Amino acid sequence: MDKINRVKELVEYLNICCDEYYNQNNPSLSDAQYDALFDELTALENETGLILANSPTQRPGYEVLGSLKKVEHDIPLLSLAKTKLVSDVYDMAQTADGYLGLKMDGLTVKITYQNGEIVSASTRGDGQVGEDITHNARVFSNVPRKIPYTEKLVISGEAFITVGDFEKINDAIELDEEKYSTPRNLAAGSVRQLDSAVCAARHVSFMPFNVLEGFDDLPRKLDKLKRLESFGFALIPHFTLTANDTEATAKDKIFSLKDTANKLGYPIDGVVFTYDDIEFGATLGRTSHHFKDGIAFKFGDPHFETTLRKIVWNISRTGQLTPIAEFDTVEIDNTNVERASLHNITFIENLKLEIGDTILVSKRNMIIPHVESNITGENENRDSYQAKTPDFCPVCHSDTAIKTTLNGGSEVKVLYCGNDNCPGRQIKKFTHFVSKPALNIEGLSEATLIKFMELGWIKTLSDIFRLPEHRSDIISMDGFGEKSYNNLCESLENAKNTSLSALLVAMNISLLGKSAAKEIEDLFAGNVNEFLNKIDEGFCFTVIDGFGDTINDAIHSWFRNTENRKEFEELLGIITVQKWEKKEIDTDNMFFGKTVVITGKFSTLNRDGLTEKMQDLGAKVAGSVSKKTDFLLMGEDAGSKKAKAESLGVRIIPEEELATLIEL
């Protein structure tokens, strides 16, 4: 197998194994098997000079910025002329050979390498001036951190989030006011995050489409992109297009690329044709807006006529009521579409929507259903139109109120439920609380929780643990019985004995996921009271590796909320949070505060045991040797880590010497 592909394969597989080990507690590999593959990956990285950003040999160092600096582009990042006619693309191909490639729908980014490492990255901005996003480019999921090319290399490409990852991120939003609208908007916001940990968590991908500087020996664009592929970058899906191709062939290739994007889950907004010969393309010049060596074919979003049948109002955790259009089913891109968000009152009023109107709907970027226009409203005199909004919340029947808010700099009218205790606002909080990543209380589906809420049994999170008081009513309910009731009681009892990390996840604090919650648990040895005391003292969580100001602020903001704090402390009267005694660390020992790497086989301790021993001494155990490594602890059959340590001048401590320094 090609070594570059083997690196990619190992990175993907070992990351899956890491997730099984650390998050699912269900490892599929033994430690020895994992170590063997890890060492193989390390050796290949050293041999090829390629290190991917998400390689398990690299522990990402996240950065938090106060703001994004402006960056002036030496080479303007201009756009391309656009067309919706296949004939325009075909005509260009008659002049010179070129290729068709997907036009990814994300944010254009420029990345610069020097001596094989990323030295800068910036957004396109207005083409002349962008923003510095170097800290985020280093955590893009498929951008190599190190490449086997020492000369200056400047590339441009698209940062994007796949449709699958977009849907996963939206599915995980249970308590937020709104979900993200499109993969493009999510990618653009992620790339410009000040905290790179946020960007990394959203799995931003990058696909290069041009080499602006470097590879001077290659006269063709596609050859330069293929060289980038040999360095670990993804090669954009493409077809060649020449003067020998017919217009029908050009059309087939364009729409075949569209099908490819759908299968791969790539968000796109068209296809790009560009001349392959760089020198020829340069002779064509440019306008102030675009280069003339290529053209972007835009698919557009086909509109489908249908009839509006109903507007329903969905409630969020914040009490905002979002209007949803329900219309006669239309088939778009082989899927049936019958609902689309109407966003807010202002959107309805701009379209002058009435039930029974003939409307045009689309799937924007082939993903998001959207109401584009109102044919009936445009043909009728509705100058004094005002949207009909419900006077009462559809869930709790409390009074509603219209508020004006800013959205993208424009004022919009939004409808709210006035009842802070509306069951519709609470249900998502409850479903997350009982979910598997949180307290894992089985037997409480969303439908069951809604039923219990309607009966008045659940008003707070603590009420969930009081459900056994309703035994006779529960066992007589449809879908329940004595066995289901007993299983629920057993699950509730198990949940009463939990960890600090599980409880924190259950509270659904913004940005605080399972891994971050475990870091907090380890810091306080599971002691929830010490954790709360530190909260009150204004403890800064950025001392934890990988925590930035964004996560720190989110934690403190959540606990400053009086209702949140009250509910948390009420739960502590029911739940026992596991804790353990902190081990006193001798800060004078030589390993305290140092970074160590472990390699080889040890006769006295296995790797996990030695890792725990070093952590007890206050050391940080890393997976690979780097300039930041202080010591390499070496057992028998040491692999490539020894050579790397020697080349960097890292002190190597064999097992025999280590035994004299610490008690093994």
C-alpha positions as CSV (number, residue, x, y, z in Angstrom):
1,M,0.0,0.0,0.0
2,D,1.2,3.5,-0.7
3,K,2.8,5.0,2.4
4,I,0.7,8.2,2.3
5,N,-2.5,6.3,2.1
6,R,-1.3,4.0,4.9
7,V,-0.8,7.1,7.1
8,K,-4.3,8.3,6.4
9,E,-5.7,4.8,7.1
10,L,-3.8,4.5,10.4
11,V,-4.9,8.0,11.5
12,E,-8.6,7.2,10.8
13,Y,-8.5,3.8,12.4
14,L,-6.5,4.8,15.6
15,N,-8.9,7.7,16.1
16,I,-11.8,5.3,16.1
17,C,-9.9,3.1,18.6
18,C,-9.2,6.2,20.8
19,D,-12.9,7.0,20.9
20,E,-13.8,3.4,21.8
21,Y,-11.2,3.4,24.6
22,Y,-11.8,6.9,26.1
23,N,-15.4,7.7,25.3
24,Q,-17.2,4.3,24.9
25,N,-15.2,2.3,27.4
26,N,-15.3,-0.5,24.9
27,P,-11.8,-1.0,23.3
28,S,-11.6,-3.3,20.3
29,L,-7.7,-3.5,20.4
30,S,-5.4,-4.6,23.2
31,D,-2.8,-2.1,24.4
32,A,-0.1,-4.0,22.6
33,Q,-2.0,-4.0,19.3
34,Y,-2.7,-0.3,19.6
35,D,0.9,0.5,20.5
36,A,2.2,-1.5,17.5
37,L,-0.1,0.5,15.1
38,F,0.8,3.7,16.9
39,D,4.5,3.0,16.4
40,E,3.9,2.1,12.8
41,L,2.2,5.4,12.2
42,T,5.0,7.3,14.0
43,A,7.6,5.6,11.9
44,L,5.7,6.4,8.7
45,E,5.3,10.0,9.7
46,N,9.0,10.3,10.3
47,E,9.8,8.6,7.0
48,T,7.3,10.5,4.8
49,G,7.5,13.8,6.6
50,L,3.7,13.9,6.6
51,I,1.8,14.6,9.8
52,L,-2.0,15.1,9.6
53,A,-3.6,17.6,12.0
54,N,-5.8,14.9,13.5
55,S,-3.1,12.3,13.9
56,P,-3.2,10.6,17.3
57,T,0.6,11.2,17.6
58,Q,-0.2,14.9,17.9
59,R,-1.9,16.3,20.9
60,P,-3.5,19.6,19.6
61,G,-2.4,22.7,21.4
62,Y,-5.5,24.9,21.2
63,E,-5.2,28.6,21.0
64,V,-7.6,31.4,22.1
65,L,-7.4,34.8,20.5
66,G,-8.9,38.1,21.5
67,S,-9.6,39.1,17.9
68,L,-8.8,38.2,14.4
69,K,-6.0,40.3,12.8
70,K,-6.4,41.7,9.3
71,V,-4.1,40.2,6.6
72,E,-3.3,41.8,3.3
73,H,-3.0,39.3,0.4
74,D,0.2,39.5,-1.7
75,I,-1.7,37.7,-4.5
76,P,-5.4,38.8,-4.7
77,L,-7.9,36.0,-4.0
78,L,-10.3,36.9,-6.7
79,S,-13.5,35.2,-7.6
80,L,-14.6,33.6,-11.0
81,A,-17.1,34.6,-13.6
82,K,-20.4,32.7,-13.1
83,T,-22.8,31.0,-15.4
84,K,-25.8,28.7,-15.4
85,L,-25.4,27.7,-19.0
86,V,-23.5,24.5,-19.9
87,S,-22.8,26.1,-23.3
88,D,-20.6,28.7,-21.6
89,V,-18.4,26.0,-20.0
90,Y,-18.3,24.1,-23.3
91,D,-17.2,27.2,-25.3
92,M,-14.3,27.8,-22.9
93,A,-13.1,24.2,-23.3
94,Q,-12.9,24.7,-27.1
95,T,-10.1,27.2,-26.5
96,A,-7.8,25.0,-24.4
97,D,-7.9,21.9,-22.3
98,G,-8.9,22.2,-18.7
99,Y,-10.8,20.3,-16.0
100,L,-14.0,20.4,-14.1
101,G,-13.9,20.3,-10.3
102,L,-16.5,20.6,-7.5
103,K,-17.1,24.1,-6.2
104,M,-17.2,23.5,-2.5
105,D,-19.6,25.6,-0.5
106,G,-17.7,26.9,2.5
107,L,-15.1,29.6,3.2
108,T,-12.1,30.3,1.0
109,V,-8.9,30.0,2.9
110,K,-5.2,30.6,2.0
111,I,-2.5,28.5,3.8
112,T,1.2,29.1,3.7
113,Y,3.9,26.5,4.5
114,Q,7.5,27.2,5.1
115,N,10.1,24.5,5.9
116,G,7.3,22.0,5.8
117,E,5.1,23.6,8.5
118,I,2.1,25.9,8.5
119,V,3.3,29.5,9.2
120,S,0.1,31.4,8.4
121,A,-3.5,31.1,7.2
122,S,-6.1,33.6,6.4
123,T,-9.6,34.0,5.0
124,R,-10.3,35.4,1.5
125,G,-12.2,38.4,2.9
126,D,-12.8,40.9,0.1
127,G,-10.0,39.3,-2.0
128,Q,-7.5,42.0,-1.0
129,V,-7.7,41.8,2.8
130,G,-8.7,38.8,4.9
131,E,-8.5,37.7,8.5
132,D,-5.7,35.7,10.2
133,I,-7.1,32.2,11.1
134,T,-3.7,30.4,11.5
135,H,-4.7,29.0,14.9
136,N,-7.8,27.3,13.3
137,A,-6.1,26.1,10.1
138,R,-3.8,24.0,12.3
139,V,-6.8,22.0,13.6
140,F,-8.6,21.5,10.3
141,S,-9.3,17.7,10.3
142,N,-7.5,17.0,7.1
143,V,-4.8,19.6,6.8
144,P,-1.3,18.2,7.2
145,R,0.6,19.9,10.1
146,K,3.9,18.9,8.5
147,I,4.7,18.1,4.8
148,P,7.9,16.8,3.1
149,Y,8.5,20.1,1.2
150,T,10.8,22.8,2.6
151,E,10.3,25.6,0.1
152,K,7.6,28.2,0.5
153,L,4.2,26.8,-0.5
154,V,1.1,28.9,-0.7
155,I,-2.2,27.2,-1.5
156,S,-5.8,28.3,-1.6
157,G,-8.8,26.1,-1.1
158,E,-12.2,25.8,0.6
159,A,-12.8,25.1,4.3
160,F,-16.1,23.3,4.7
161,I,-18.1,21.0,6.9
162,T,-19.7,17.9,5.4
163,V,-23.4,17.4,5.3
164,G,-23.1,14.4,7.7
165,D,-21.1,16.4,10.3
166,F,-23.5,19.4,9.9
167,E,-26.4,17.2,10.7
168,K,-24.7,15.6,13.7
169,I,-23.8,19.0,15.1
170,N,-27.4,20.2,14.6
171,D,-28.8,17.0,16.1
172,A,-26.7,17.6,19.2
173,I,-28.2,21.0,19.8
174,E,-31.0,20.1,22.2
175,L,-31.3,23.3,24.3
176,D,-30.0,26.1,22.0
177,E,-32.4,28.7,20.6
178,E,-31.8,27.8,17.0
179,K,-30.0,25.2,14.9
180,Y,-27.5,26.2,12.3
181,S,-29.1,27.1,8.9
182,T,-26.6,25.6,6.4
183,P,-23.2,23.8,6.3
184,R,-21.7,26.9,4.7
185,N,-22.8,29.3,7.5
186,L,-21.6,26.8,10.1
187,A,-18.2,26.4,8.4
188,A,-17.7,30.2,8.0
189,G,-18.5,30.7,11.7
190,S,-16.3,27.8,12.7
191,V,-13.3,29.0,10.7
192,R,-13.5,32.5,12.3
193,Q,-13.8,31.2,15.9
194,L,-11.4,32.9,18.3
195,D,-11.1,29.6,20.2
196,S,-9.5,26.9,18.0
197,A,-11.0,24.1,20.3
198,V,-14.4,25.1,19.0
199,C,-13.2,24.9,15.4
200,A,-11.6,21.5,16.0
201,A,-14.8,20.1,17.6
202,R,-16.8,21.0,14.5
203,H,-14.6,18.9,12.1
204,V,-13.8,21.6,9.6
205,S,-12.3,20.0,6.4
206,F,-10.2,21.7,3.8
207,M,-9.8,20.9,0.1
208,P,-7.2,22.9,-2.0
209,F,-8.2,24.2,-5.4
210,N,-5.1,26.2,-6.4
211,V,-1.3,26.5,-5.7
212,L,-0.5,30.2,-5.6
213,E,3.2,29.7,-4.9
214,G,5.5,26.7,-5.1
215,F,6.1,23.6,-7.2
216,D,7.7,25.8,-9.9
217,D,8.7,22.7,-11.8
218,L,5.1,21.8,-12.6
219,P,3.4,23.8,-15.4
220,R,-0.1,22.5,-14.9
221,K,-2.6,23.1,-12.2
222,L,-3.9,19.6,-11.9
223,D,-0.3,18.2,-11.5
224,K,0.2,20.6,-8.6
225,L,-3.0,19.5,-7.0
226,K,-1.9,15.9,-7.4
227,R,1.4,16.7,-5.7
228,L,-0.6,18.2,-2.8
229,E,-2.5,14.9,-2.7
230,S,0.8,13.0,-2.3
231,F,1.3,15.2,0.8
232,G,-1.9,14.1,2.4
233,F,-4.4,16.7,1.1
234,A,-7.7,15.6,-0.4
235,L,-7.8,15.9,-4.2
236,I,-10.9,17.6,-5.4
237,P,-13.2,15.3,-7.5
238,H,-12.8,16.3,-11.1
239,F,-13.0,15.4,-14.8
240,T,-10.8,16.6,-17.7
241,L,-12.6,18.6,-20.4
242,T,-11.1,19.1,-23.8
243,A,-12.0,20.4,-27.2
244,N,-12.8,16.9,-28.3
245,D,-15.6,16.6,-25.8
246,T,-19.2,17.4,-27.0
247,E,-21.5,19.8,-25.2
248,A,-23.6,16.8,-24.1
249,T,-20.4,15.2,-22.6
250,A,-19.7,18.4,-20.7
251,K,-23.2,18.4,-19.3
252,D,-22.9,14.7,-18.3
253,K,-19.6,15.4,-16.5
254,I,-21.0,18.4,-14.7
255,F,-24.0,16.6,-13.3
256,S,-22.0,13.4,-12.6
257,L,-19.9,15.6,-10.3
258,K,-23.1,16.8,-8.6
259,D,-24.0,13.2,-8.0
260,T,-20.6,12.5,-6.6
261,A,-21.0,15.4,-4.1
262,N,-24.3,14.0,-3.0
263,K,-22.9,10.6,-2.4
264,L,-19.9,11.9,-0.4
265,G,-21.9,14.4,1.6
266,Y,-20.0,17.4,0.2
267,P,-21.8,20.8,0.3
268,I,-21.4,22.4,-3.1
269,D,-22.8,25.3,-5.0
270,G,-21.6,24.4,-8.4
271,V,-18.7,23.1,-10.6
272,V,-15.6,25.1,-11.7
273,F,-14.0,24.8,-15.1
274,T,-10.4,26.0,-15.2
275,Y,-7.6,25.9,-17.8
276,D,-4.9,23.4,-16.8
277,D,-2.0,25.2,-18.5
278,I,-0.9,27.9,-15.9
279,E,1.1,30.0,-18.4
280,F,-1.9,30.1,-20.9
281,G,-4.3,31.0,-18.1
282,A,-2.0,33.9,-17.0
283,T,-2.1,35.4,-20.5
284,L,-5.9,35.9,-20.2
285,G,-5.5,38.4,-17.4
286,R,-8.2,39.4,-14.9
287,T,-10.8,42.0,-14.1
288,S,-11.0,43.7,-10.7
289,H,-13.5,41.0,-9.7
290,H,-12.3,37.7,-11.2
291,F,-9.6,35.9,-13.1
292,K,-10.4,35.0,-16.7
293,D,-8.8,31.5,-16.7
294,G,-11.9,29.8,-15.4
295,I,-15.7,29.9,-14.9
296,A,-18.0,28.7,-12.2
297,F,-21.1,26.8,-13.3
298,K,-23.9,27.3,-10.7
299,F,-26.6,24.7,-10.4
300,G,-28.9,27.1,-8.7
301,D,-31.8,25.8,-6.5
302,P,-34.7,24.6,-8.7
303,H,-38.0,25.9,-7.4
304,F,-41.1,23.7,-7.1
305,E,-44.7,24.9,-6.9
306,T,-46.9,23.7,-4.1
307,T,-49.7,24.8,-1.9
308,L,-49.3,26.1,1.7
309,R,-51.7,24.1,4.0
310,K,-50.7,25.1,7.5
311,I,-48.3,27.2,9.7
312,V,-47.4,25.5,13.0
313,W,-45.3,27.0,15.7
314,N,-42.5,25.1,17.4
315,I,-41.1,26.2,20.8
316,S,-37.5,26.3,21.8
317,R,-35.8,26.3,25.2
318,T,-35.7,30.1,25.3
319,G,-39.5,30.3,24.6
320,Q,-39.1,31.5,21.0
321,L,-41.9,30.2,18.8
322,T,-40.6,29.4,15.3
323,P,-43.2,29.2,12.4
324,I,-43.0,26.1,10.2
325,A,-44.7,25.9,6.9
326,E,-46.5,22.7,6.0
327,F,-47.4,22.3,2.3
328,D,-48.3,19.6,-0.3
329,T,-45.5,17.2,-0.7
330,V,-43.0,17.9,-3.5
331,E,-40.1,15.7,-4.6
332,I,-36.7,17.5,-4.6
333,D,-33.4,15.6,-5.3
334,N,-35.2,12.2,-4.8
335,T,-36.6,13.2,-1.3
336,N,-40.1,14.2,-0.3
337,V,-40.3,17.7,1.1
338,E,-43.4,18.9,2.9
339,R,-42.1,21.2,5.7
340,A,-39.8,24.3,5.9
341,S,-39.0,26.8,8.5
342,L,-40.4,30.3,8.1
343,H,-37.9,31.7,10.6
344,N,-39.9,34.5,12.2
345,I,-42.8,36.9,11.8
346,T,-41.0,39.3,9.6
347,F,-40.2,36.5,7.1
348,I,-43.9,35.7,6.9
349,E,-44.9,39.3,6.4
350,N,-42.3,39.9,3.7
351,L,-43.9,37.0,1.7
352,K,-47.4,38.0,2.7
353,L,-48.3,34.4,3.4
354,E,-51.9,33.1,3.7
355,I,-53.1,29.5,4.1
356,G,-53.9,28.2,0.6
357,D,-51.4,30.3,-1.2
358,T,-49.4,28.9,-4.1
359,I,-45.7,29.0,-3.1
360,L,-42.3,28.1,-4.5
361,V,-40.0,25.9,-2.4
362,S,-36.5,24.7,-2.9
363,K,-33.7,22.8,-1.1
364,R,-31.0,25.4,-0.8
365,N,-27.6,24.0,-1.6
366,M,-29.5,20.7,-2.1
367,I,-29.8,20.4,1.7
368,I,-32.2,22.9,3.5
369,P,-35.9,23.1,2.5
370,H,-36.8,26.8,2.0
371,V,-39.9,28.8,1.0
372,E,-38.6,31.0,-1.8
373,S,-41.6,33.1,-2.9
374,N,-45.4,33.4,-2.7
375,I,-47.0,33.4,-6.2
376,T,-50.5,34.2,-4.9
377,G,-49.3,37.0,-2.6
378,E,-47.4,38.7,-5.5
379,N,-50.5,38.7,-7.6
380,E,-52.9,40.0,-5.0
381,N,-53.1,43.4,-3.3
382,R,-52.0,42.7,0.3
383,D,-50.4,46.1,1.1
384,S,-51.8,46.2,4.6
385,Y,-50.8,42.6,5.3
386,Q,-50.0,41.6,8.9
387,A,-49.0,38.1,9.9
388,K,-51.5,36.1,11.9
389,T,-49.8,34.9,15.0
390,P,-51.3,32.7,17.8
391,D,-52.4,34.7,20.9
392,F,-51.6,31.6,23.0
393,C,-48.7,29.2,23.2
394,P,-49.6,26.0,21.3
395,V,-48.0,24.0,24.2
396,C,-49.1,25.6,27.5
397,H,-51.8,28.0,26.2
398,S,-50.1,31.0,27.9
399,D,-50.2,34.4,26.4
400,T,-47.7,35.1,23.6
401,A,-45.8,38.3,23.0
402,I,-44.0,39.8,19.9
403,K,-40.5,41.1,20.5
404,T,-38.2,42.9,18.1
405,T,-34.6,41.6,17.8
406,L,-31.6,42.1,15.6
407,N,-30.7,39.4,13.1
408,G,-27.7,40.1,10.8
409,G,-28.1,43.8,11.5
410,S,-31.8,43.9,10.5
411,E,-34.7,44.2,12.9
412,V,-37.0,41.2,12.9
413,K,-40.2,40.4,14.8
414,V,-40.2,37.2,16.8
415,L,-42.9,35.5,18.8
416,Y,-42.4,34.3,22.4
417,C,-44.3,32.2,24.9
418,G,-44.5,34.2,28.1
419,N,-44.5,31.2,30.4
420,D,-41.0,30.4,31.8
421,N,-42.3,27.0,32.9
422,C,-43.9,26.0,29.6
423,P,-43.5,22.2,29.1
424,G,-42.4,22.8,25.5
425,R,-39.4,24.8,26.8
426,Q,-38.6,22.1,29.3
427,I,-38.8,18.9,27.4
428,K,-35.5,19.1,25.6
429,K,-33.8,19.7,28.9
430,F,-35.3,16.6,30.3
431,T,-34.6,14.4,27.3
432,H,-30.9,15.3,27.4
433,F,-30.7,14.8,31.2
434,V,-31.8,11.2,30.9
435,S,-29.9,10.4,27.7
436,K,-27.0,7.9,27.5
437,P,-24.1,10.5,27.5
438,A,-25.6,12.1,30.6
439,L,-27.3,10.1,33.4
440,N,-28.3,7.2,31.2
441,I,-31.8,6.7,32.7
442,E,-33.4,4.0,30.6
443,G,-37.2,3.8,30.0
444,L,-37.8,7.5,29.6
445,S,-38.3,8.4,26.0
446,E,-39.3,11.9,25.0
447,A,-42.9,10.7,24.5
448,T,-43.0,9.2,28.0
449,L,-41.5,12.3,29.5
450,I,-44.1,14.4,27.8
451,K,-46.8,12.2,29.2
452,F,-45.5,12.5,32.7
453,M,-45.1,16.2,32.3
454,E,-48.8,16.5,31.2
455,L,-49.8,14.6,34.3
456,G,-47.9,17.1,36.4
457,W,-45.4,14.6,37.7
458,I,-42.3,16.3,36.2
459,K,-41.7,20.0,36.6
460,T,-38.0,20.0,37.6
461,L,-35.1,17.6,37.0
462,S,-35.3,16.4,40.6
463,D,-38.9,15.3,39.9
464,I,-37.6,12.6,37.6
465,F,-36.2,10.8,40.7
466,R,-39.6,11.0,42.4
467,L,-41.4,9.1,39.6
468,P,-41.5,5.8,41.7
469,E,-44.0,7.6,44.0
470,H,-46.6,7.2,41.1
471,R,-46.3,3.4,41.0
472,S,-49.9,2.4,40.6
473,D,-50.6,5.0,37.9
474,I,-47.5,4.1,36.0
475,I,-48.0,0.3,35.8
476,S,-51.6,0.9,34.6
477,M,-50.5,3.1,31.7
478,D,-50.4,1.9,28.1
479,G,-46.9,0.6,27.3
480,F,-46.0,0.2,30.9
481,G,-46.5,-2.6,33.5
482,E,-44.9,-4.0,36.6
483,K,-41.7,-5.0,34.7
484,S,-41.2,-1.7,33.0
485,Y,-41.9,0.1,36.3
486,N,-39.3,-2.0,38.1
487,N,-36.7,-1.4,35.3
488,L,-37.3,2.3,35.5
489,C,-36.8,2.3,39.3
490,E,-33.6,0.3,38.9
491,S,-32.3,2.7,36.3
492,L,-33.2,5.7,38.5
493,E,-31.4,4.1,41.5
494,N,-28.3,3.5,39.3
495,A,-28.4,7.2,38.2
496,K,-28.3,8.4,41.8
497,N,-24.7,7.2,42.1
498,T,-22.9,9.0,39.3
499,S,-19.7,10.9,38.4
500,L,-19.1,14.6,38.4
501,S,-18.5,14.5,34.6
502,A,-21.8,12.7,33.9
503,L,-23.7,15.2,36.0
504,L,-22.0,18.2,34.3
505,V,-22.9,16.7,30.9
506,A,-26.5,16.1,32.1
507,M,-26.8,19.8,32.9
508,N,-26.1,20.6,29.2
509,I,-23.7,23.5,29.8
510,S,-22.8,25.1,26.5
511,L,-19.5,23.8,25.0
512,L,-18.9,21.4,27.9
513,G,-18.9,17.9,26.3
514,K,-18.0,14.5,27.8
515,S,-14.2,14.8,27.4
516,A,-14.1,18.4,28.8
517,A,-16.3,17.3,31.7
518,K,-13.9,14.4,32.5
519,E,-11.0,16.8,32.6
520,I,-12.8,18.9,35.2
521,E,-13.7,15.7,37.2
522,D,-10.0,14.6,37.2
523,L,-8.9,18.1,38.3
524,F,-11.1,18.0,41.4
525,A,-10.9,14.3,42.0
526,G,-14.6,14.1,41.5
527,N,-15.3,16.3,44.4
528,V,-18.4,18.3,43.5
529,N,-18.2,20.5,46.6
530,E,-14.7,21.6,45.8
531,F,-15.8,22.3,42.2
532,L,-18.6,24.5,43.4
533,N,-16.3,26.4,45.8
534,K,-13.9,27.1,43.0
535,I,-16.7,28.3,40.8
536,D,-17.7,30.8,43.6
537,E,-14.0,31.9,43.8
538,G,-13.9,32.7,40.1
539,F,-11.6,29.8,39.3
540,C,-10.1,30.0,35.7
541,F,-10.6,26.8,33.9
542,T,-8.1,27.7,31.2
543,V,-5.5,26.1,33.4
544,I,-6.8,22.8,32.0
545,D,-5.1,21.8,28.8
546,G,-7.4,22.5,25.8
547,F,-9.7,24.9,27.7
548,G,-9.9,28.4,26.4
549,D,-11.7,31.6,27.5
550,T,-14.9,30.5,25.6
551,I,-15.4,27.3,27.6
552,N,-14.4,29.1,30.9
553,D,-17.0,31.8,30.3
554,A,-19.7,29.3,29.4
555,I,-19.2,27.4,32.7
556,H,-19.3,30.5,34.9
557,S,-22.2,32.0,33.0
558,W,-24.3,28.8,33.5
559,F,-23.6,28.7,37.3
560,R,-24.2,32.4,37.7
561,N,-27.8,31.8,36.6
562,T,-29.8,31.5,39.9
563,E,-32.3,29.0,38.6
564,N,-29.5,26.8,37.2
565,R,-27.6,26.8,40.5
566,K,-30.7,26.1,42.5
567,E,-31.6,23.1,40.3
568,F,-28.0,21.8,40.4
569,E,-27.9,22.0,44.2
570,E,-31.3,20.3,44.6
571,L,-30.0,17.4,42.6
572,L,-27.0,17.1,44.9
573,G,-29.6,16.3,47.7
574,I,-30.6,13.3,45.7
575,I,-27.5,12.2,43.8
576,T,-24.3,10.9,45.2
577,V,-21.3,12.1,43.2
578,Q,-18.3,9.8,43.3
579,K,-15.1,11.3,44.5
580,W,-11.6,10.1,45.5
581,E,-8.7,11.3,47.6
582,K,-6.2,13.4,45.8
583,K,-2.7,12.1,45.9
584,E,-0.2,14.6,47.4
585,I,2.4,15.4,44.8
586,D,6.0,16.2,45.6
587,T,6.5,19.3,43.5
588,D,10.3,19.0,44.0
589,N,10.5,15.7,42.0
590,M,12.3,16.0,38.7
591,F,9.2,15.0,36.6
592,F,6.7,17.6,38.1
593,G,5.4,19.9,35.4
594,K,7.5,18.1,32.7
595,T,6.3,16.4,29.5
596,V,7.3,12.7,29.1
597,V,6.9,10.2,26.4
598,I,6.8,6.4,27.1
599,T,8.1,3.8,24.6
600,G,9.0,0.1,24.6
601,K,8.2,-2.7,27.1
602,F,8.8,-2.3,30.8
603,S,9.4,-5.3,33.1
604,T,7.9,-3.8,36.3
605,L,4.9,-1.8,35.0
606,N,2.7,-1.9,31.9
607,R,2.3,1.3,29.9
608,D,-1.0,2.3,31.7
609,G,0.7,1.7,35.1
610,L,3.7,3.8,34.2
611,T,1.5,6.5,32.7
612,E,-0.5,6.7,36.0
613,K,2.7,6.7,38.0
614,M,4.1,9.7,36.0
615,Q,0.7,11.6,36.3
616,D,0.9,11.0,40.1
617,L,4.2,12.8,40.0
618,G,2.7,15.7,38.2
619,A,4.1,15.0,34.7
620,K,2.2,15.3,31.5
621,V,2.3,12.1,29.4
622,A,2.3,12.8,25.6
623,G,2.0,10.3,22.8
624,S,4.8,11.4,20.6
625,V,8.2,13.0,20.8
626,S,8.5,16.7,19.9
627,K,10.5,19.8,20.8
628,K,8.3,20.1,23.9
629,T,9.3,16.7,25.2
630,D,11.5,16.8,28.4
631,F,12.1,13.0,28.9
632,L,11.7,9.8,26.9
633,L,11.1,6.8,29.3
634,M,12.5,3.8,27.4
635,G,11.9,0.1,27.9
636,E,12.9,-2.8,25.7
637,D,12.3,-2.8,21.9
638,A,12.1,0.9,21.7
639,G,11.0,2.0,18.3
640,S,11.3,5.2,16.3
641,K,10.6,7.4,19.3
642,K,14.2,6.8,20.5
643,A,15.7,8.1,17.2
644,K,13.4,11.1,17.3
645,A,14.4,11.9,20.8
646,E,18.1,11.6,20.0
647,S,17.7,13.9,17.0
648,L,16.0,16.5,19.2
649,G,18.4,16.2,22.1
650,V,15.6,14.9,24.4
651,R,17.0,13.1,27.6
652,I,16.4,9.4,27.3
653,I,15.9,7.5,30.6
654,P,16.1,3.7,30.3
655,E,14.1,1.5,32.7
656,E,17.1,0.7,34.9
657,E,17.9,4.4,35.4
658,L,14.2,5.2,35.9
659,A,14.0,2.6,38.7
660,T,16.7,4.5,40.6
661,L,14.8,7.8,40.2
662,I,11.3,6.7,41.2
663,E,9.8,3.6,42.9
664,L,8.7,1.2,40.2
